[in-house]
Amino acid sequence: MGAGAEHAPWSRPVRAQAASLREQAARLRSSAEEVASLGAEGAALRKRMIAHADRAETAARSLERAAESLAHHEAVLAALDRRLNEDSGDPGRPGWR
């Protein structure tokens, strides 16, 4: 995570949501294998479950990219805050937090 995370940890919950989606996708895949043995209905259900798992993984990848972008923005904001503190000569001055 970027240096600005201590000031604005917006990327943390986004990463947590991505991890949660990946776990859900893994559970769906595991359950899909179990229902596959239920004949034609099980095969159809398995196919839908795998499709949901694929979408969850795609969403998780998108969230991870968003979290990475947020982390970069957090680092920039932290650097700006440090610079403002240095320029003002008042390290106790409230920054952008």
MODELLER restraints for C-alpha pairs under 7 A, 6 or more apart:
rsr = mdl.restraints
at = mdl.atoms
rsr.add(forms.Gaussian(group=physical.xy_distance, feature=features.Distance(at['CA:1:A'], at['CA:71:A']), mean=5.72, stdev=0.5))
rsr.add(forms.Gaussian(group=physical.xy_distance, feature=features.Distance(at['CA:2:A'], at['CA:71:A']), mean=5.05, stdev=0.5))
rsr.add(forms.Gaussian(group=physical.xy_distance, feature=features.Distance(at['CA:2:A'], at['CA:72:A']), mean=5.94, stdev=0.5))
rsr.add(forms.Gaussian(group=physical.xy_distance, feature=features.Distance(at['CA:2:A'], at['CA:74:A']), mean=6.39, stdev=0.5))
rsr.add(forms.Gaussian(group=physical.xy_distance, feature=features.Distance(at['CA:2:A'], at['CA:75:A']), mean=4.89, stdev=0.5))
rsr.add(forms.Gaussian(group=physical.xy_distance, feature=features.Distance(at['CA:3:A'], at['CA:75:A']), mean=4.79, stdev=0.5))
rsr.add(forms.Gaussian(group=physical.xy_distance, feature=features.Distance(at['CA:3:A'], at['CA:78:A']), mean=6.65, stdev=0.5))
rsr.add(forms.Gaussian(group=physical.xy_distance, feature=features.Distance(at['CA:4:A'], at['CA:74:A']), mean=4.34, stdev=0.5))
rsr.add(forms.Gaussian(group=physical.xy_distance, feature=features.Distance(at['CA:4:A'], at['CA:75:A']), mean=3.97, stdev=0.5))
rsr.add(forms.Gaussian(group=physical.xy_distance, feature=features.Distance(at['CA:4:A'], at['CA:76:A']), mean=6.93, stdev=0.5))
rsr.add(forms.Gaussian(group=physical.xy_distance, feature=features.Distance(at['CA:4:A'], at['CA:77:A']), mean=6.35, stdev=0.5))
rsr.add(forms.Gaussian(group=physical.xy_distance, feature=features.Distance(at['CA:4:A'], at['CA:78:A']), mean=4.37, stdev=0.5))
rsr.add(forms.Gaussian(group=physical.xy_distance, feature=features.Distance(at['CA:5:A'], at['CA:71:A']), mean=6.81, stdev=0.5))
rsr.add(forms.Gaussian(group=physical.xy_distance, feature=features.Distance(at['CA:5:A'], at['CA:74:A']), mean=5.79, stdev=0.5))
rsr.add(forms.Gaussian(group=physical.xy_distance, feature=features.Distance(at['CA:5:A'], at['CA:75:A']), mean=6.88, stdev=0.5))
rsr.add(forms.Gaussian(group=physical.xy_distance, feature=features.Distance(at['CA:7:A'], at['CA:78:A']), mean=6.69, stdev=0.5))
rsr.add(forms.Gaussian(group=physical.xy_distance, feature=features.Distance(at['CA:7:A'], at['CA:97:A']), mean=5.91, stdev=0.5))
rsr.add(forms.Gaussian(group=physical.xy_distance, feature=features.Distance(at['CA:8:A'], at['CA:74:A']), mean=6.13, stdev=0.5))
rsr.add(forms.Gaussian(group=physical.xy_distance, feature=features.Distance(at['CA:8:A'], at['CA:97:A']), mean=6.96, stdev=0.5))
rsr.add(forms.Gaussian(group=physical.xy_distance, feature=features.Distance(at['CA:10:A'], at['CA:70:A']), mean=6.67, stdev=0.5))
rsr.add(forms.Gaussian(group=physical.xy_distance, feature=features.Distance(at['CA:11:A'], at['CA:67:A']), mean=4.61, stdev=0.5))
rsr.add(forms.Gaussian(group=physical.xy_distance, feature=features.Distance(at['CA:11:A'], at['CA:70:A']), mean=5.40, stdev=0.5))
rsr.add(forms.Gaussian(group=physical.xy_distance, feature=features.Distance(at['CA:11:A'], at['CA:71:A']), mean=5.67, stdev=0.5))
rsr.add(forms.Gaussian(group=physical.xy_distance, feature=features.Distance(at['CA:14:A'], at['CA:63:A']), mean=6.19, stdev=0.5))
rsr.add(forms.Gaussian(group=physical.xy_distance, feature=features.Distance(at['CA:14:A'], at['CA:67:A']), mean=5.64, stdev=0.5))
rsr.add(forms.Gaussian(group=physical.xy_distance, feature=features.Distance(at['CA:15:A'], at['CA:63:A']), mean=6.82, stdev=0.5))
rsr.add(forms.Gaussian(group=physical.xy_distance, feature=features.Distance(at['CA:15:A'], at['CA:64:A']), mean=5.94, stdev=0.5))
rsr.add(forms.Gaussian(group=physical.xy_distance, feature=features.Distance(at['CA:15:A'], at['CA:67:A']), mean=5.92, stdev=0.5))
rsr.add(forms.Gaussian(group=physical.xy_distance, feature=features.Distance(at['CA:18:A'], at['CA:60:A']), mean=4.29, stdev=0.5))
rsr.add(forms.Gaussian(group=physical.xy_distance, feature=features.Distance(at['CA:18:A'], at['CA:63:A']), mean=5.62, stdev=0.5))
rsr.add(forms.Gaussian(group=physical.xy_distance, feature=features.Distance(at['CA:18:A'], at['CA:64:A']), mean=6.18, stdev=0.5))
rsr.add(forms.Gaussian(group=physical.xy_distance, feature=features.Distance(at['CA:21:A'], at['CA:56:A']), mean=5.61, stdev=0.5))
rsr.add(forms.Gaussian(group=physical.xy_distance, feature=features.Distance(at['CA:21:A'], at['CA:57:A']), mean=6.63, stdev=0.5))
rsr.add(forms.Gaussian(group=physical.xy_distance, feature=features.Distance(at['CA:21:A'], at['CA:60:A']), mean=5.76, stdev=0.5))
rsr.add(forms.Gaussian(group=physical.xy_distance, feature=features.Distance(at['CA:22:A'], at['CA:56:A']), mean=6.73, stdev=0.5))
rsr.add(forms.Gaussian(group=physical.xy_distance, feature=features.Distance(at['CA:22:A'], at['CA:57:A']), mean=5.74, stdev=0.5))
rsr.add(forms.Gaussian(group=physical.xy_distance, feature=features.Distance(at['CA:22:A'], at['CA:60:A']), mean=6.30, stdev=0.5))
rsr.add(forms.Gaussian(group=physical.xy_distance, feature=features.Distance(at['CA:25:A'], at['CA:53:A']), mean=4.29, stdev=0.5))
rsr.add(forms.Gaussian(group=physical.xy_distance, feature=features.Distance(at['CA:25:A'], at['CA:56:A']), mean=5.82, stdev=0.5))
rsr.add(forms.Gaussian(group=physical.xy_distance, feature=features.Distance(at['CA:25:A'], at['CA:57:A']), mean=6.38, stdev=0.5))
rsr.add(forms.Gaussian(group=physical.xy_distance, feature=features.Distance(at['CA:28:A'], at['CA:49:A']), mean=6.05, stdev=0.5))
rsr.add(forms.Gaussian(group=physical.xy_distance, feature=features.Distance(at['CA:28:A'], at['CA:50:A']), mean=6.95, stdev=0.5))
rsr.add(forms.Gaussian(group=physical.xy_distance, feature=features.Distance(at['CA:28:A'], at['CA:53:A']), mean=5.93, stdev=0.5))
rsr.add(forms.Gaussian(group=physical.xy_distance, feature=features.Distance(at['CA:29:A'], at['CA:49:A']), mean=6.93, stdev=0.5))
rsr.add(forms.Gaussian(group=physical.xy_distance, feature=features.Distance(at['CA:29:A'], at['CA:50:A']), mean=5.98, stdev=0.5))
rsr.add(forms.Gaussian(group=physical.xy_distance, feature=features.Distance(at['CA:29:A'], at['CA:53:A']), mean=6.49, stdev=0.5))
rsr.add(forms.Gaussian(group=physical.xy_distance, feature=features.Distance(at['CA:32:A'], at['CA:46:A']), mean=4.60, stdev=0.5))
rsr.add(forms.Gaussian(group=physical.xy_distance, feature=features.Distance(at['CA:32:A'], at['CA:49:A']), mean=5.85, stdev=0.5))
rsr.add(forms.Gaussian(group=physical.xy_distance, feature=features.Distance(at['CA:32:A'], at['CA:50:A']), mean=6.68, stdev=0.5))
rsr.add(forms.Gaussian(group=physical.xy_distance, feature=features.Distance(at['CA:33:A'], at['CA:46:A']), mean=6.85, stdev=0.5))
rsr.add(forms.Gaussian(group=physical.xy_distance, feature=features.Distance(at['CA:35:A'], at['CA:42:A']), mean=5.02, stdev=0.5))
rsr.add(forms.Gaussian(group=physical.xy_distance, feature=features.Distance(at['CA:35:A'], at['CA:46:A']), mean=6.21, stdev=0.5))
rsr.add(forms.Gaussian(group=physical.xy_distance, feature=features.Distance(at['CA:36:A'], at['CA:42:A']), mean=4.74, stdev=0.5))
rsr.add(forms.Gaussian(group=physical.xy_distance, feature=features.Distance(at['CA:36:A'], at['CA:43:A']), mean=4.89, stdev=0.5))
rsr.add(forms.Gaussian(group=physical.xy_distance, feature=features.Distance(at['CA:36:A'], at['CA:46:A']), mean=5.67, stdev=0.5))
rsr.add(forms.Gaussian(group=physical.xy_distance, feature=features.Distance(at['CA:81:A'], at['CA:95:A']), mean=5.58, stdev=0.5))
rsr.add(forms.Gaussian(group=physical.xy_distance, feature=features.Distance(at['CA:81:A'], at['CA:96:A']), mean=6.26, stdev=0.5))
rsr.add(forms.Gaussian(group=physical.xy_distance, feature=features.Distance(at['CA:85:A'], at['CA:91:A']), mean=5.16, stdev=0.5))
rsr.add(forms.Gaussian(group=physical.xy_distance, feature=features.Distance(at['CA:85:A'], at['CA:93:A']), mean=6.80, stdev=0.5))
